[in-house]
């Protein structure tokens, strides 16, 4: 599944908004433009993490196949 930063924005917006609920920041009025920038930065990190997770899974599978290790339910061809 391919994702983009926009894929993560709804969740990132929630996380950014929660920053203003923290005991150390709850007295500060939320600035919507700042919250959106923070959300975008969070979404970028989420996309980076998702990319690395997909990449890790890909290479793990390649290594297992090269070693002849198969997951449960997978049969060796031939």
Secondary structure, 3 states (H helix, E strand, C coil): CCCCHHHHHHHHHHHHHHHHHCCCCCCCCCCHHHHHHHHHHHHHHHHHHHHHHHHHHHHHHHHHHHHCCCCCCCCCCC
